[in-house]
Amino acid sequence: MAWLVESKRFKSRKALSAYGGMGLGQGFTNWTATGRARASRRGQRELKRALFLAAHVASHGDSALGRRYRARLDSGWEHRKAIRDVARTMLFIAQAVWVKGKENDDTQVNVPRSDPTAR
């Protein structure tokens, strides 16, 4: 949370995600997307690194974040995309805890249903 400096300066979750380096990058030519969306190279590198390390640790646990990670893998996501999803979720949780001044509640983390047939 210390890397956010002032959490209320971000107008949207997309802006916060871009600051943390969790956004997606896309090339454009003549207002048309070129190529696939990819992980952004922007953002605070140290914050991004800390989020990825924390997400990797959380993915092995039995918390809602670990269940979210496993659900993403079960539905066909790649490991790196599932870790990015958990890291982005952790970033949003940190901002919500700071802004609202409440403790994190594991039941508020959205754990998608894993659908093994979606592969």
N, C-alpha and C positions, 0 to 999 in steps of 0.2 A: 504494500500500500504506500510505502514511502516514495516509490518511483512515480506515483501519480501526482504528487505535490499537492494539487487541489483538485479533488475529484469532480467538483461541480463545473469545472471549466469545459468538460466534454458535453457537447449538446446532444449526442446520441451514442448508442452502443457501437455503432459503426466507427465513429470518431475515436472512441476509447480503444476499440479493437485495432485500428490503424496505428495509434500511438504505441500500443504494446507490441506491434509487429505481428499481430495475429490475423491481419486482413489478407485478402487475396489480391493479387496483381493481375491485370489484364491489359494486353496491348491493344491499341485502337488505331485504325487508319481510316480516314474519311468517315468518322463516326460509326465504323463497323468494327466489332471485336475481331482480333486476329489471334489465332492459336487458342490454346486452352488456358483457363485461369490457373494461376500458380501461386505459391506462397509468396507473400510480399517480402521484399528486402528492406522495407522501411521500418521505422519505429525505433524504440530504445533497445539496443542490443542486449544490455545487461538485464533489463526487465524481461525480454523475450527468453533469454537463457534461463533465468530463474523460473519463469513460468513453465518452460519445457521440462526442467529438472523436477519441479514439484508435480507436474502432470504425470511424469513417468513413475514417480513414487506412488502417487494416488491411484494410478491404474492397476497396481498390484494389490491394493487394499480391498476391504469389503465395504467401503463407504459407497455412497450414491455415485461418486465420481468413478470409482472402480467398476461399478455396475454399468454406468453409462458407457465407459470405454469398452467393456465386454459386449454390450448390446450393439455398439457400432461395428465391432469386428464380426459379430454373428450375422449382421445384416449385409456384410460384404465390403465394408470400408477397409482401406489399407491402414496398416499400423500407424504410419506417420500422420495420416489425416485424422484418425481417431485420437491420437495424442494431441494434435492441434485443437481439436474440438474440446477436449478436457481442459487444456490450457486456457482457451478462450472462456470457457465456463468459469474457471477459477478467477480469471480477471474480472468478470462481471460480478461474481460473488464478493470479491474484495471491494469493489466500488460500492455495492449495495450495503455491505456491512459498514463501510465508512460513512456513507451518506445518511443511512437510516439510524446508525448508532446501535443496531441490534446484533446479537450473536448469530452466527451462521446456523441454520437449521437444515440438517441433512435431508429432511423430507421435502424441502422446497426445490431441490435439484431435480430437473426433469430427466427421468431415465426412460428413453424410448423403448418400446417393445422390440425385442430381438426377433427377427423373422428369418430363420435359416433358409426358407424357400426363396428369399429375395436375391440370392446369389445368382 
